[in-house]
């Protein structure tokens, strides 16, 4: 899927620039996104690609099934690792850099957003990503544009990104099984250090008492 994402970027921006009204499009029974009304839909080997030219860029939504036998993620940190690996994979394929990486919430689900910057010698191209992972499927939403249009695309991109609607059926447990965050490394080391300090104090107090009793 990552190779498809990269190859698309070679042709997308050459066809951008046609203003179209955005209309709600059902990607599947769980996800709806607004796209240009003259969008193109392709379904190949279980993967769905829906794309269209907007006024200032190009919009793409990819619904890709995860690998067969994909094991459920146990905790949020496992999801964080999957999303981090995804971003690193995209960076590696495109030889670009990821900027403005942050977490967001869409419906009940955690998502990752970032901007990929690439330059093939013909100018800087930017791609705003929104990645939503579930156990069964990964949804990737992209907005392609030239750096020169960075100020122009704001309203259009906002309309695209804020249009994402997820079914109430999708819960955090569709991403990972346990909401328990566990103890953070900093807190864990703090508790260990505090425990050692208390133990030292107890030993010192006991020794002093014993010494005082022997002198009495």
DAHU-V594405 format. One record per backbone hydrogen bond with DSSP energy under -1.0 kcal/mol. NH is the residue of the N-H (numbers start at 1). CO is the residue of the C=O. E is the energy in kcal/mol with one decimal. If there is no record, write none. Layout:
BEGIN
NH_CO_E, NH_CO_E
END
This chain:
BEGIN
5_1_-2.0, 6_2_-1.9, 7_3_-2.5, 8_4_-2.0, 10_7_-1.1, 11_8_-1.7, 12_8_-1.7, 15_12_-1.4, 17_54_-1.7, 23_35_-3.3, 25_33_-2.4, 27_31_-2.3, 28_31_-1.4, 32_165_-2.4, 33_25_-2.4, 35_23_-2.6, 37_21_-2.0, 40_51_-3.3, 42_49_-2.8, 44_47_-2.9, 47_44_-2.5, 48_63_-2.4, 49_42_-3.0, 50_61_-2.6, 51_40_-2.4, 52_59_-2.0, 54_57_-2.3, 58_144_-1.7, 59_52_-2.5, 60_142_-2.4, 61_50_-2.7, 62_140_-2.9, 63_48_-3.0, 64_138_-2.5, 66_136_-2.7, 70_67_-1.5, 79_75_-1.4, 80_76_-2.6, 81_77_-1.7, 82_78_-2.0, 83_79_-2.5, 84_80_-2.2, 85_81_-2.7, 86_82_-2.0, 87_83_-2.2, 88_84_-2.3, 89_85_-2.2, 90_86_-2.2, 91_87_-2.6, 92_88_-2.5, 93_89_-2.2, 94_90_-2.2, 95_91_-1.8, 96_91_-1.1, 97_117_-2.0, 99_115_-3.2, 102_113_-2.4, 104_111_-2.4, 106_109_-2.6, 109_106_-2.2, 111_104_-3.0, 112_131_-2.2, 113_102_-2.7, 114_129_-1.5, 115_99_-2.9, 116_127_-2.7, 117_97_-2.7, 118_125_-2.4, 125_118_-2.9, 126_145_-3.0, 127_116_-1.8, 128_143_-2.5, 129_114_-3.5, 130_141_-2.1, 131_112_-3.0, 132_139_-2.8, 134_137_-2.1, 135_174_-3.0, 138_64_-2.6, 139_132_-3.1, 140_62_-2.6, 141_130_-2.8, 142_60_-3.0, 143_128_-1.6, 144_58_-2.9, 145_126_-2.4, 147_124_-2.2, 149_146_-2.0, 150_147_-1.9, 153_149_-1.9, 157_153_-3.3, 158_154_-2.2, 159_155_-2.2, 160_156_-2.0, 161_157_-3.2, 162_158_-2.4, 165_32_-2.9, 167_30_-2.4, 170_167_-1.9, 174_171_-2.0, 175_172_-2.1, 176_172_-2.4, 177_73_-2.5, 178_74_-2.8, 188_184_-2.9, 189_185_-2.6, 190_186_-2.0, 191_187_-2.7, 192_188_-2.3, 193_189_-2.8, 194_190_-2.7, 195_191_-2.5, 196_192_-2.3, 197_193_-2.2, 198_194_-2.3, 199_195_-2.1, 200_196_-2.2, 201_197_-2.3, 202_198_-2.5, 203_199_-2.2, 204_200_-2.4, 205_201_-2.6, 206_202_-2.5, 207_203_-2.4, 208_204_-2.4, 209_205_-2.3, 210_206_-2.3, 211_207_-2.4, 212_208_-2.8, 213_209_-2.4, 214_210_-1.8, 215_211_-1.9, 216_212_-1.5
END
